[in-house]
Amino acid sequence: MKKLYRSKKDKKIAGVCGGLGEYLNVDSTIIRLLLIFLTFLTGLVPFLLTYLIGWAIIPIEEEKKS
């Protein structure tokens, strides 16, 4: 089963968009652009709340054991 994690290697702030991109098999740049577009549609406060909640509840990616 696939799990959602914040990305350690593909992050700009907290790795939320990078983790979503990895989870959905989509380039994280597309996720970031969608979030910017949604910010213009809904305003800054809903975006910040959503991002901060994601930052708080999505666990950080674990190191792969080799």
DSSP file (Angstrom, degrees, kcal/mol; ACC not computed):
  #  RESIDUE AA STRUCTURE BP1 BP2  ACC     N-H-->O    O-->H-N    N-H-->O    O-->H-N    TCO  KAPPA ALPHA  PHI   PSI    X-CA   Y-CA   Z-CA
    1    1 A M              0   0    0      0, 0.0     2,-0.3     0, 0.0     0, 0.0   0.000 360.0 360.0 360.0 133.0    0.0    0.0    0.0
    2    2 A K        -     0   0    0     21,-0.1     2,-0.3     1,-0.0    21,-0.0  -0.576 360.0-158.0 -79.7 136.3    1.3    3.4   -1.0
    3    3 A K        -     0   0    0     -2,-0.3     2,-0.5     2,-0.0    -1,-0.0  -0.875  16.8-120.3-118.0 150.5    1.7    6.0    1.7
    4    4 A L        +     0   0    0     -2,-0.3     2,-0.3    19,-0.0    16,-0.1  -0.778  39.7 166.6 -89.7 125.3    1.8    9.8    1.6
    5    5 A Y        -     0   0    0     -2,-0.5     2,-0.3    14,-0.3    55,-0.2  -0.948  41.4-107.0-132.3 153.5    5.0   11.3    3.0
    6    6 A R  B     -a   60   0A   0     53,-2.7    55,-2.4    -2,-0.3    10,-0.2  -0.673  47.3-114.4 -75.1 136.6    6.6   14.8    2.8
    7    7 A S        -     0   0    0      8,-2.3    12,-0.2    -2,-0.3    11,-0.1  -0.500  24.2-167.5 -78.5 139.3    9.6   14.6    0.5
    8    8 A K  S    S+     0   0    0     -2,-0.2     3,-0.3    54,-0.1    -1,-0.1   0.773  90.8  37.5 -88.3 -32.9   13.1   15.1    1.8
    9    9 A K  S    S+     0   0    0      1,-0.2     2,-0.6     6,-0.1    -1,-0.1   0.751 116.3  48.8 -94.7 -24.8   14.7   15.4   -1.6
   10   10 A D  S    S+     0   0    0      5,-0.1     2,-0.4    18,-0.0     8,-0.3  -0.664  83.5 123.6-117.0  74.5   12.1   17.3   -3.6
   11   11 A K        +     0   0    0     -2,-0.6    -3,-0.0    -3,-0.3    -5,-0.0  -0.980  35.6 176.3-137.0 148.5   11.2   20.2   -1.3
   12   12 A K  S    S-     0   0    0     -2,-0.4    -1,-0.1     0, 0.0    -2,-0.0   0.686  93.0  -8.4-109.6 -42.6   11.1   24.0   -1.5
   13   13 A I  S    S-     0   0    0      0, 0.0    -2,-0.1     0, 0.0     0, 0.0   0.660 139.8 -15.8-118.7 -68.2    9.7   24.7    2.0
   14   14 A A  S    S-     0   0    0     46,-0.0    -3,-0.1     0, 0.0    -8,-0.0   0.458  85.4-107.8-125.3  -4.3    8.5   21.6    3.8
   15   15 A G  S  > S+     0   0    0     -9,-0.1    -8,-2.3    45,-0.1     4,-2.3   0.553  79.6 125.3  89.1   7.5    8.2   18.9    1.1
   16   16 A V  H  > S+     0   0    0    -10,-0.2     4,-2.3     2,-0.2     5,-0.2   0.953  77.6  41.2 -66.2 -50.1    4.4   18.8    1.0
   17   17 A C  H  > S+     0   0    0      2,-0.2     4,-2.5     1,-0.2    -1,-0.2   0.885 115.1  51.9 -66.4 -38.7    4.2   19.4   -2.8
   18   18 A G  H  > S+     0   0    0     -8,-0.3     4,-2.2     2,-0.2    -1,-0.2   0.907 111.0  48.1 -62.9 -41.7    7.1   17.1   -3.5
   19   19 A G  H  X S+     0   0    0     -4,-2.3     4,-2.4     2,-0.2   -14,-0.3   0.897 111.3  49.5 -65.9 -41.2    5.4   14.3   -1.5
   20   20 A L  H  X S+     0   0    0     -4,-2.3     4,-2.6     2,-0.2    -2,-0.2   0.904 110.3  51.9 -63.6 -40.4    2.1   14.8   -3.2
   21   21 A G  H  X>S+     0   0    0     -4,-2.5     5,-2.6     1,-0.2     4,-0.7   0.918 111.7  45.5 -61.5 -44.2    3.8   14.7   -6.5
   22   22 A E  H  <5S+     0   0    0     -4,-2.2     3,-0.4     3,-0.2    -2,-0.2   0.902 113.9  49.6 -65.1 -40.6    5.5   11.4   -5.7
   23   23 A Y  H  <5S+     0   0    0     -4,-2.4    -2,-0.2     1,-0.2    -1,-0.2   0.896 118.9  37.1 -65.6 -41.1    2.3   10.0   -4.3
   24   24 A L  H  <5S-     0   0    0     -4,-2.6    -1,-0.2     2,-0.2    -2,-0.2   0.427 108.0-121.2 -91.9   0.5    0.3   10.9   -7.4
   25   25 A N  T  <5S+     0   0    0     -4,-0.7     2,-0.3    -3,-0.4    -3,-0.2   0.910  71.8 127.6  56.5  45.4    3.1   10.2   -9.9
   26   26 A V  S   <S-     0   0    0     -5,-2.6    -1,-0.2    -6,-0.2    -2,-0.2  -0.949  71.9 -93.8-128.3 147.9    3.0   13.7  -11.1
   27   27 A D    >>  -     0   0    0     -2,-0.3     4,-1.3     1,-0.2     3,-1.0  -0.412  31.6-133.1 -60.6 132.9    5.8   16.3  -11.4
   28   28 A S  H 3> S+     0   0    0      1,-0.3     4,-2.5     2,-0.2     5,-0.2   0.761 103.7  66.0 -63.4 -24.5    5.9   18.3   -8.2
   29   29 A T  H 3> S+     0   0    0      2,-0.2     4,-2.5     1,-0.2    -1,-0.3   0.887  99.5  51.5 -63.1 -38.0    6.2   21.5  -10.3
   30   30 A I  H <> S+     0   0    0     -3,-1.0     4,-2.4     2,-0.2    -1,-0.2   0.903 109.2  50.3 -64.7 -40.8    2.7   20.8  -11.6
   31   31 A I  H  X S+     0   0    0     -4,-1.3     4,-2.3     2,-0.2    -2,-0.2   0.924 111.4  48.6 -61.6 -44.5    1.4   20.5   -8.0
   32   32 A R  H  X S+     0   0    0     -4,-2.5     4,-2.1     2,-0.2    -2,-0.2   0.912 111.2  49.2 -63.1 -43.1    3.1   23.7   -7.1
   33   33 A L  H  X S+     0   0    0     -4,-2.5     4,-2.4     1,-0.2    -1,-0.2   0.896 110.3  51.4 -64.3 -39.9    1.6   25.6  -10.1
   34   34 A L  H  X S+     0   0    0     -4,-2.4     4,-2.7     1,-0.2    -2,-0.2   0.908 109.5  50.0 -61.9 -41.9   -1.9   24.2   -9.2
   35   35 A L  H  X S+     0   0    0     -4,-2.3     4,-1.9     2,-0.2    -2,-0.2   0.883 110.1  49.9 -65.9 -37.9   -1.5   25.4   -5.7
   36   36 A I  H  X S+     0   0    0     -4,-2.1     4,-1.8     2,-0.2    -2,-0.2   0.928 111.9  48.7 -63.8 -44.2   -0.5   28.9   -6.8
   37   37 A F  H  X S+     0   0    0     -4,-2.4     4,-1.6     1,-0.2    -2,-0.2   0.919 111.7  48.7 -60.3 -45.4   -3.5   29.0   -9.2
   38   38 A L  H  X S+     0   0    0     -4,-2.7     4,-2.7     1,-0.2     5,-0.4   0.826 106.1  58.4 -65.6 -30.9   -5.8   27.8   -6.4
   39   39 A T  H  X S+     0   0    0     -4,-1.9     4,-2.6     1,-0.2    -1,-0.2   0.907 105.9  48.4 -63.9 -41.2   -4.4   30.5   -4.1
   40   40 A F  H  < S+     0   0    0     -4,-1.8    -1,-0.2     1,-0.2    -2,-0.2   0.854 115.3  45.9 -66.5 -33.6   -5.4   33.2   -6.6
   41   41 A L  H  < S+     0   0    0     -4,-1.6    -2,-0.2    -5,-0.2    -1,-0.2   0.884 128.3  22.5 -75.2 -39.0   -8.9   31.7   -6.8
   42   42 A T  H  < S-     0   0    0     -4,-2.7    -3,-0.2     1,-0.2    -2,-0.2   0.668 109.6-109.6-106.4 -19.4   -9.5   31.2   -3.1
   43   43 A G     X  -     0   0    0     -4,-2.6     4,-1.0    -5,-0.4    -1,-0.2  -0.353  33.1 -76.7 107.3 168.2   -7.1   33.7   -1.4
   44   44 A L  H  > S+     0   0    0      1,-0.2     4,-2.7     2,-0.2     5,-0.2   0.862 117.5  61.4 -74.2 -38.1   -4.0   33.4    0.6
   45   45 A V  H  > S+     0   0    0      1,-0.2     4,-2.6     2,-0.2     5,-0.2   0.921 103.7  47.3 -63.0 -47.4   -5.5   32.3    4.0
   46   46 A P  H  > S+     0   0    0      0, 0.0     4,-2.3     0, 0.0    -1,-0.2   0.901 114.0  49.6 -60.8 -37.6   -7.1   29.0    2.7
   47   47 A F  H  X S+     0   0    0     -4,-1.0     4,-2.9     2,-0.2     5,-0.2   0.953 111.9  47.0 -63.2 -49.3   -3.8   28.1    1.0
   48   48 A L  H  X S+     0   0    0     -4,-2.7     4,-2.8     1,-0.2     5,-0.2   0.908 112.9  49.2 -61.1 -42.5   -1.7   28.8    4.1
   49   49 A L  H  X S+     0   0    0     -4,-2.6     4,-2.3    -5,-0.2    -1,-0.2   0.931 113.3  46.7 -61.2 -45.9   -4.1   26.8    6.3
   50   50 A T  H  X S+     0   0    0     -4,-2.3     4,-2.4    -5,-0.2    -2,-0.2   0.922 114.7  46.5 -62.5 -45.3   -4.1   23.9    4.0
   51   51 A Y  H  X S+     0   0    0     -4,-2.9     4,-2.6     2,-0.2    -2,-0.2   0.921 113.2  48.4 -65.2 -44.1   -0.3   23.9    3.6
   52   52 A L  H  X S+     0   0    0     -4,-2.8     4,-1.9    -5,-0.2    -1,-0.2   0.879 111.7  49.5 -65.1 -38.0    0.3   24.3    7.3
   53   53 A I  H  X S+     0   0    0     -4,-2.3     4,-2.5    -5,-0.2     5,-0.3   0.924 111.9  48.9 -65.4 -43.8   -2.1   21.4    8.1
   54   54 A G  H  X S+     0   0    0     -4,-2.4     4,-2.2     1,-0.2    -2,-0.2   0.903 110.5  51.4 -60.0 -41.4   -0.4   19.2    5.5
   55   55 A W  H  < S+     0   0    0     -4,-2.6    -1,-0.2     1,-0.2    -2,-0.2   0.873 114.0  44.7 -61.6 -38.6    3.0   20.2    7.0
   56   56 A A  H  < S+     0   0    0     -4,-1.9    -2,-0.2    -5,-0.2    -1,-0.2   0.865 122.7  31.2 -76.8 -37.5    1.7   19.2   10.5
   57   57 A I  H  < S+     0   0    0     -4,-2.5    -2,-0.2    -5,-0.1    -3,-0.2   0.701  97.0  84.0-102.2 -19.9    0.0   15.9    9.7
   58   58 A I  S  < S-     0   0    0     -4,-2.2   -53,-0.1    -5,-0.3   -52,-0.1  -0.745  78.9-129.8 -85.7 122.2    1.9   14.4    6.8
   59   59 A P        -     0   0    0      0, 0.0   -53,-2.7     0, 0.0     2,-0.1  -0.330  24.2-103.7 -70.8 153.2    4.9   12.5    8.1
   60   60 A I  B     -a    6   0A   0    -55,-0.2   -53,-0.2     1,-0.1   -45,-0.1  -0.462  46.1 -90.2 -74.7 147.8    8.4   13.1    6.7
   61   61 A E        -     0   0    0    -55,-2.4     2,-0.2    -2,-0.1    -1,-0.1  -0.301  43.4-128.4 -59.3 134.7    9.8   10.5    4.3
   62   62 A E        -     0   0    0      1,-0.1     2,-0.2    -3,-0.1   -54,-0.1  -0.521  26.3 -99.2 -84.3 153.3   11.8    7.7    6.0
   63   63 A E        -     0   0    0     -2,-0.2     2,-0.4     1,-0.1    -1,-0.1  -0.497  39.3-115.3 -69.1 139.0   15.3    6.8    5.0
   64   64 A K        -     0   0    0     -2,-0.2     2,-0.5    -3,-0.0    -1,-0.1  -0.635  23.9-134.8 -77.3 129.6   15.4    3.7    2.8
   65   65 A K              0   0    0     -2,-0.4    -1,-0.0     1,-0.1    -3,-0.0  -0.757 360.0 360.0 -85.7 124.3   17.2    0.8    4.5
   66   66 A S              0   0    0     -2,-0.5    -1,-0.1     0, 0.0    -2,-0.0   0.404 360.0 360.0-107.7 360.0   19.6   -0.9    2.0
